[in-house]
Amino acid sequence: MAEPRVPGSGGDRHLELPCGNSIDPHEIDLGMREYACPCGASHAVVTDVHPPSRFFPESLVAVLRETIEPADEFEEFGTPHLLGVVMEEFPEKVRTYDASDDGAVGYAMLWMTDFDARRLHEIVVELVVELMEHAVSHADDDTAISEFETQMLEFDVAEFVDQYRRQREFESEHDRAL
């Protein structure tokens, strides 16, 4: 006789990490930002339920949502798009787990990286700045282009990440958006 179970709870559940170790995705809880791996590294953990404000202030997230129209099933720009950009740039450094059929985890998509959470934060900021630079370069306003380039020369990604993480209190799973 078959045993009753939660849909998606059976089968071989594992996610191979970039380091070669494997993890059961059910070990990841929604408050987790980093996984301390037996390999000795810390791997960044991101789920689709983490808001983009994990990386940027809400005001910038609002601008990104207003200006970027996703060409996929998502209604608005969000965390899956940010991690998609990271995956394009570093395909060998990011692993994903599709949990959309797994009712036991609380998320539909999981990304784990070869980078720790702080380094992933820097990479996300660097890549969004590159996207913004590309978009501004297509503007018809030379003054706006010049002003943006000047501001970007003064922008320190590491300092932004340090300040933002301090303000967001990333030491706790109860961090809050600004």
C-alpha positions as CSV (number, residue, x, y, z in Angstrom):
1,M,0.0,0.0,0.0
2,A,1.3,3.4,-0.9
3,E,2.2,5.8,1.9
4,P,0.5,9.2,1.9
5,R,3.0,12.2,1.5
6,V,3.1,15.9,0.8
7,P,3.3,16.5,-3.0
8,G,6.9,16.9,-4.0
9,S,8.2,15.4,-0.8
10,G,9.5,12.2,-2.3
11,G,12.3,11.3,-4.5
12,D,16.0,12.2,-4.4
13,R,16.1,15.8,-3.2
14,H,19.6,17.4,-3.5
15,L,21.3,20.4,-4.8
16,E,24.9,20.1,-5.9
17,L,26.7,23.2,-4.8
18,P,29.4,24.9,-6.8
19,C,32.1,23.4,-4.5
20,G,30.9,19.9,-5.4
21,N,29.1,19.1,-2.0
22,S,25.4,18.4,-2.0
23,I,22.7,19.7,0.3
24,D,19.1,18.8,0.8
25,P,17.1,22.0,-0.1
26,H,14.9,21.3,2.9
27,E,17.8,22.4,5.1
28,I,17.4,25.9,3.8
29,D,14.9,28.1,5.8
30,L,13.5,31.4,4.6
31,G,15.7,33.5,7.0
32,M,18.9,31.9,5.8
33,R,21.3,34.2,3.9
34,E,24.4,32.0,4.0
35,Y,25.1,28.3,4.3
36,A,28.2,27.2,6.2
37,C,29.4,24.4,4.0
38,P,31.4,21.4,5.1
39,C,34.0,22.4,2.4
40,G,34.8,25.4,4.7
41,A,33.2,28.0,2.5
42,S,30.1,30.1,3.1
43,H,27.7,30.0,0.2
44,A,25.2,32.8,-0.3
45,V,21.5,31.6,-0.2
46,V,18.8,33.5,-2.0
47,T,15.2,32.4,-2.5
48,D,12.5,33.9,-4.7
49,V,10.7,35.2,-1.6
50,H,13.7,37.4,-0.7
51,P,12.8,40.9,-2.0
52,P,15.2,42.9,-4.2
53,S,15.5,45.3,-1.3
54,R,17.9,42.7,0.1
55,F,20.4,44.3,-2.2
56,F,19.0,47.9,-2.9
57,P,16.9,50.5,-1.2
58,E,13.2,50.4,-2.0
59,S,13.5,53.7,-3.9
60,L,15.9,52.1,-6.4
61,V,13.8,48.9,-6.6
62,A,10.8,51.1,-7.5
63,V,12.8,52.7,-10.3
64,L,14.0,49.3,-11.6
65,R,10.4,48.0,-11.5
66,E,9.2,51.1,-13.3
67,T,11.8,51.0,-16.1
68,I,12.4,47.3,-16.6
69,E,9.6,45.3,-18.2
70,P,10.3,41.6,-17.8
71,A,10.0,39.4,-20.9
72,D,8.9,36.4,-18.8
73,E,6.0,35.1,-16.7
74,F,6.8,37.5,-13.8
75,E,4.6,40.6,-13.6
76,E,7.5,42.9,-12.3
77,F,11.2,43.0,-12.0
78,G,12.4,41.1,-8.9
79,T,14.9,38.9,-7.3
80,P,14.7,36.1,-10.0
81,H,15.9,38.7,-12.5
82,L,18.8,39.9,-10.3
83,L,20.0,36.3,-9.9
84,G,19.4,35.7,-13.6
85,V,21.9,38.4,-14.4
86,V,24.4,36.9,-11.9
87,M,23.9,33.5,-13.5
88,E,24.6,34.9,-17.0
89,E,27.9,36.4,-15.7
90,F,28.9,33.5,-13.5
91,P,27.2,30.4,-14.7
92,E,29.6,28.0,-13.0
93,K,29.3,29.8,-9.7
94,V,25.5,29.6,-9.2
95,R,23.3,26.6,-8.6
96,T,19.5,26.5,-8.6
97,Y,16.8,24.3,-7.2
98,D,13.3,24.5,-8.6
99,A,11.0,23.9,-5.6
100,S,7.8,25.0,-7.3
101,D,6.3,21.5,-6.9
102,D,7.6,21.1,-3.3
103,G,5.0,22.2,-0.8
104,A,7.3,21.7,2.2
105,V,9.9,24.5,1.7
106,G,8.1,27.9,1.5
107,Y,9.9,29.0,-1.7
108,A,9.6,28.2,-5.3
109,M,13.2,28.9,-6.4
110,L,16.5,28.6,-4.5
111,W,19.9,29.9,-5.7
112,M,23.2,29.1,-3.9
113,T,26.4,30.6,-5.0
114,D,30.1,29.9,-4.7
115,F,30.3,33.5,-3.2
116,D,29.5,34.4,0.4
117,A,26.5,36.7,0.9
118,R,28.5,39.9,1.1
119,R,30.4,39.1,-2.2
120,L,27.2,38.2,-3.9
121,H,25.7,41.6,-2.7
122,E,28.7,43.4,-4.3
123,I,28.3,41.4,-7.6
124,V,24.6,42.2,-7.8
125,V,25.3,45.9,-7.3
126,E,28.1,45.9,-9.8
127,L,25.9,44.2,-12.5
128,V,23.0,46.5,-11.9
129,V,25.3,49.5,-12.2
130,E,26.6,48.1,-15.5
131,L,23.0,47.7,-16.7
132,M,22.3,51.3,-15.7
133,E,25.4,52.5,-17.5
134,H,24.3,50.7,-20.6
135,A,20.8,52.1,-20.5
136,V,22.1,55.7,-19.9
137,S,24.6,55.3,-22.8
138,H,21.5,55.1,-25.1
139,A,20.0,58.3,-23.9
140,D,19.8,61.3,-26.2
141,D,20.9,63.7,-23.5
142,D,24.7,64.1,-23.4
143,T,24.5,66.1,-20.1
144,A,22.6,63.2,-18.4
145,I,25.2,60.7,-19.7
146,S,28.1,62.9,-18.5
147,E,26.5,63.4,-15.1
148,F,25.8,59.7,-14.7
149,E,29.4,58.8,-15.6
150,T,30.7,61.4,-13.1
151,Q,28.5,60.0,-10.4
152,M,29.6,56.4,-11.1
153,L,33.3,57.4,-10.9
154,E,32.6,58.5,-7.3
155,F,30.4,55.5,-6.5
156,D,32.2,52.9,-4.3
157,V,30.4,49.5,-4.5
158,A,32.2,48.1,-1.4
159,E,31.3,51.1,0.7
160,F,27.7,51.1,-0.5
161,V,27.4,47.4,0.4
162,D,28.9,48.0,3.8
163,Q,26.6,50.9,4.6
164,Y,23.5,49.2,3.3
165,R,24.2,45.9,5.1
166,R,24.7,47.9,8.4
167,Q,21.4,49.7,7.9
168,R,19.6,46.5,7.0
169,E,21.1,44.6,10.0
170,F,22.0,41.5,8.0
171,E,23.4,39.8,11.1
172,S,19.9,38.7,12.0
173,E,17.3,36.7,10.0
174,H,14.9,39.5,10.9
175,D,16.5,42.2,8.8
176,R,14.2,44.8,7.5
177,A,13.7,46.9,4.3
178,L,14.5,50.6,4.4
